[in-house]
Amino acid sequence: MTRLTRLIAGGLLASVASVACAQGPWTVGAGVGIIENAYKSYDNDVWPVPVIGYEGDSVWFKGLGGGYYLWNDKSDKLSVMAYYSPQYFRPKDSDNRQLRQLDHRRSTVMAGLSYTHNTPYGFLRTSLAGDVLDNSNGIIWDTAWLYRYDSGSWVVTPGIGVTWNSENQNRYYYGVSHAESRHSGLKHYNPDSSWNPYLELTVNYRLTSDWNLYGTGRYTHLSDEQKDSPMVGKSWTGILSTGVTYSF
């Protein structure tokens, strides 16, 4: 499961990127993902990334997320959705002695609403979801504005966005309880909610009408609430993925 969750973190963006340029409802493919972790003494992860997606009139899924459209036309798409959130912390995966004394933070399933609004000047992508497995009991709101440049074979989609993490979300993944503080020697830490701005870029190259090369990445700047955690050793996180897909 540890390798799967790391793999999925890279695969989520890859799946979204490849499906975005699909000519048919189904997309399959493979690639590689690189994940930059924020926790102290965590190495970068490099893993193979399977890509599979489906876009129908009523149902869709991309990566480990899927949903049912409540509204679906060329301008607006509103759906109820759920996705697997791969964020987690395993003490034994850190080389830091103090972090190895902390509790395990588990990945979870988030569910809620997603909405996309298309205009001639770009498109809005937003979602609001909450933990349904009672792991973090957190809420995440993600919203971004993206613009798609299509020059025929090349499709480039830059975007800028922000993610809001609720207090429970941050405390589960970045907080240090009093008991953990006594065991590890780290200071007790109880963060509040936070805003995380990010930059995103996806590049697709159409080899044929069915085959597509993709590259996609996201740079996320951590908020002070997360950076100030004694668990964290960086001010940012990143995901980079590249590969090939086939649509039919």
C-alpha positions as CSV (number, residue, x, y, z in Angstrom):
1,M,0.0,0.0,0.0
2,T,2.9,2.4,0.7
3,R,4.1,2.2,-2.9
4,L,0.6,2.4,-4.3
5,T,-0.1,5.7,-2.5
6,R,3.1,7.3,-3.6
7,L,2.4,6.1,-7.2
8,I,-1.1,7.5,-7.2
9,A,0.2,11.0,-6.1
10,G,2.0,11.2,-9.3
11,G,-0.7,9.5,-11.3
12,L,-3.6,11.9,-10.4
13,L,-2.2,14.8,-12.4
14,A,-1.1,12.4,-15.2
15,S,-4.6,11.0,-15.6
16,V,-6.2,14.4,-15.7
17,A,-3.7,15.7,-18.2
18,S,-4.1,12.7,-20.6
19,V,-7.9,12.6,-20.4
20,A,-8.1,16.3,-21.2
21,C,-6.8,15.7,-24.8
22,A,-8.5,12.3,-25.4
23,Q,-10.3,11.8,-28.7
24,G,-12.4,8.9,-27.3
25,P,-14.2,8.3,-24.0
26,W,-11.6,5.8,-22.8
27,T,-7.9,6.6,-22.1
28,V,-5.2,4.2,-21.0
29,G,-1.4,4.7,-20.7
30,A,1.7,4.6,-18.6
31,G,4.4,6.9,-17.4
32,V,6.6,7.9,-14.5
33,G,5.9,10.2,-11.6
34,I,8.2,12.1,-9.2
35,I,6.9,13.3,-5.9
36,E,8.7,15.9,-3.7
37,N,7.6,15.3,0.0
38,A,7.4,18.1,2.6
39,Y,8.2,16.0,5.7
40,K,11.6,16.0,7.1
41,S,14.1,13.4,5.8
42,Y,11.8,12.1,3.2
43,D,13.5,11.3,-0.2
44,N,11.9,12.1,-3.5
45,D,9.8,9.2,-4.8
46,V,10.0,8.0,-8.4
47,W,7.4,5.5,-9.4
48,P,5.7,4.0,-12.5
49,V,2.3,5.7,-13.2
50,P,-0.6,3.8,-14.8
51,V,-3.1,6.1,-16.5
52,I,-6.8,5.2,-17.0
53,G,-9.8,7.4,-17.5
54,Y,-13.3,7.6,-18.8
55,E,-15.5,10.5,-19.8
56,G,-19.2,9.8,-20.4
57,D,-22.3,11.9,-20.6
58,S,-23.3,11.1,-17.0
59,V,-20.3,9.3,-15.4
60,W,-16.5,10.1,-15.3
61,F,-13.4,8.8,-13.6
62,K,-9.8,10.0,-13.7
63,G,-6.9,8.5,-11.7
64,L,-8.5,7.5,-8.4
65,G,-11.4,9.8,-8.6
66,G,-14.8,9.6,-10.2
67,G,-18.2,11.2,-10.2
68,Y,-21.7,11.6,-11.6
69,Y,-22.7,14.7,-13.5
70,L,-25.7,16.7,-12.1
71,W,-25.2,19.1,-15.0
72,N,-23.1,18.6,-18.1
73,D,-22.9,20.9,-21.1
74,K,-20.2,22.7,-23.1
75,S,-20.0,25.6,-20.6
76,D,-20.7,24.1,-17.2
77,K,-20.1,20.7,-15.5
78,L,-21.3,20.0,-12.0
79,S,-20.9,16.6,-10.4
80,V,-20.9,14.7,-7.2
81,M,-17.6,13.0,-6.8
82,A,-15.3,11.0,-4.6
83,Y,-11.5,10.5,-4.8
84,Y,-8.8,8.7,-2.9
85,S,-6.5,11.2,-1.2
86,P,-2.9,9.7,-1.1
87,Q,-1.5,12.0,1.6
88,Y,-0.1,10.1,4.5
89,F,2.8,9.9,6.9
90,R,4.6,6.7,8.0
91,P,7.1,7.3,10.8
92,K,9.4,4.5,9.6
93,D,9.7,6.1,6.1
94,S,11.5,9.1,7.7
95,D,15.2,9.1,8.5
96,N,14.6,11.6,11.2
97,R,14.9,10.0,14.7
98,Q,12.2,12.3,16.2
99,L,9.8,11.9,13.4
100,R,10.0,8.1,13.7
101,Q,8.4,8.4,17.2
102,L,5.2,10.0,15.8
103,D,1.9,8.4,15.0
104,H,0.9,7.1,11.6
105,R,-1.2,9.5,9.5
106,R,-3.4,7.5,7.0
107,S,-4.6,8.3,3.5
108,T,-8.3,8.7,3.1
109,V,-11.3,9.0,0.8
110,M,-12.7,12.5,0.1
111,A,-16.2,13.1,-1.3
112,G,-18.1,16.3,-2.3
113,L,-18.9,18.4,-5.3
114,S,-16.8,19.5,-8.3
115,Y,-17.6,22.2,-10.8
116,T,-16.0,23.4,-14.1
117,H,-17.0,26.6,-16.0
118,N,-15.6,27.1,-19.5
119,T,-15.2,30.5,-21.2
120,P,-13.3,31.8,-24.3
121,Y,-10.6,33.1,-21.9
122,G,-10.0,29.9,-19.9
123,F,-11.8,27.8,-17.5
124,L,-12.5,27.7,-13.8
125,R,-12.0,24.3,-11.9
126,T,-13.2,24.0,-8.3
127,S,-14.1,21.3,-5.8
128,L,-15.1,21.0,-2.2
129,A,-14.7,17.7,-0.5
130,G,-14.6,16.2,3.0
131,D,-13.0,13.1,4.6
132,V,-15.6,10.3,4.6
133,L,-13.4,7.7,6.5
134,D,-13.0,9.7,9.7
135,N,-9.2,9.7,9.4
136,S,-8.6,13.5,9.3
137,N,-12.2,14.6,9.4
138,G,-10.9,17.4,7.3
139,I,-12.3,19.5,4.4
140,I,-10.4,20.6,1.3
141,W,-11.5,23.3,-1.1
142,D,-9.5,23.6,-4.3
143,T,-10.0,26.2,-7.0
144,A,-8.0,27.2,-10.1
145,W,-8.1,29.2,-13.3
146,L,-6.5,27.6,-16.4
147,Y,-6.1,28.4,-20.0
148,R,-5.7,25.9,-22.8
149,Y,-3.4,26.8,-25.8
150,D,-4.2,24.5,-28.7
151,S,-1.8,24.7,-31.7
152,G,-2.8,21.5,-33.4
153,S,-0.3,18.9,-32.3
154,W,0.7,20.8,-29.1
155,V,-1.7,21.6,-26.3
156,V,-0.3,23.6,-23.4
157,T,-2.5,24.3,-20.3
158,P,-1.0,26.6,-17.6
159,G,-2.9,27.3,-14.4
160,I,-2.8,29.1,-11.1
161,G,-4.8,28.0,-8.1
162,V,-5.2,27.8,-4.3
163,T,-6.2,25.1,-1.9
164,W,-7.8,25.7,1.4
165,N,-7.2,23.0,4.1
166,S,-9.4,23.0,7.2
167,E,-8.1,23.0,10.7
168,N,-8.8,19.3,11.2
169,Q,-7.0,18.5,7.9
170,N,-3.8,20.4,9.0
171,R,-3.9,19.1,12.5
172,Y,-4.1,15.5,11.4
173,Y,-1.2,15.7,8.8
174,Y,1.0,18.4,10.4
175,G,0.1,18.6,14.1
176,V,2.1,17.1,17.0
177,S,0.0,16.0,20.0
178,H,1.1,16.4,23.6
179,A,1.7,12.6,23.8
180,E,3.8,12.6,20.6
181,S,5.7,15.6,21.9
182,R,6.6,13.7,25.1
183,H,7.7,10.6,23.1
184,S,9.7,12.4,20.4
185,G,11.0,15.6,22.0
186,L,9.4,17.7,19.3
187,K,7.3,20.7,20.4
188,H,3.6,20.4,20.6
189,Y,2.0,21.9,17.5
190,N,-1.7,22.6,16.8
191,P,-2.1,24.4,13.4
192,D,-5.2,26.2,12.2
193,S,-6.7,26.2,8.7
194,S,-4.5,27.4,5.7
195,W,-4.3,28.6,2.1
196,N,-1.8,27.0,-0.3
197,P,-1.3,28.7,-3.6
198,Y,0.0,26.6,-6.5
199,L,1.1,26.7,-10.1
200,E,0.2,24.0,-12.6
201,L,1.4,23.2,-16.1
202,T,0.3,20.5,-18.5
203,V,1.8,19.8,-22.0
204,N,0.4,17.4,-24.4
205,Y,1.7,16.4,-27.8
206,R,-0.5,14.4,-30.2
207,L,1.5,11.7,-32.0
208,T,-1.6,10.6,-33.9
209,S,-5.3,10.9,-33.4
210,D,-5.2,8.2,-30.7
211,W,-1.7,8.4,-29.3
212,N,-0.6,11.2,-27.0
213,L,2.6,12.2,-25.1
214,Y,2.0,14.2,-21.9
215,G,4.0,16.0,-19.2
216,T,2.3,17.7,-16.2
217,G,3.4,19.2,-12.9
218,R,2.3,21.2,-9.9
219,Y,4.3,23.4,-7.5
220,T,2.6,24.1,-4.2
221,H,3.7,26.7,-1.7
222,L,3.1,25.6,1.9
223,S,1.3,28.0,4.2
224,D,3.0,29.1,7.5
225,E,0.6,26.8,9.3
226,Q,2.2,23.9,7.6
227,K,5.8,25.2,7.3
228,D,5.9,25.9,11.0
229,S,5.2,22.2,11.8
230,P,8.2,20.4,13.4
231,M,7.3,17.6,11.0
232,V,8.1,19.7,7.9
233,G,11.4,20.4,6.4
234,K,10.5,22.3,3.2
235,S,8.4,25.3,2.2
236,W,6.9,23.6,-0.8
237,T,5.8,20.3,-2.4
238,G,5.8,19.2,-6.0
239,I,4.5,16.6,-8.4
240,L,5.9,15.9,-11.9
241,S,4.7,13.2,-14.3
242,T,5.3,12.3,-17.9
243,G,4.2,9.4,-20.1
244,V,2.2,8.2,-23.1
245,T,-1.5,7.5,-23.5
246,Y,-3.9,5.9,-26.0
247,S,-7.6,6.9,-26.4
248,F,-10.4,5.0,-28.0
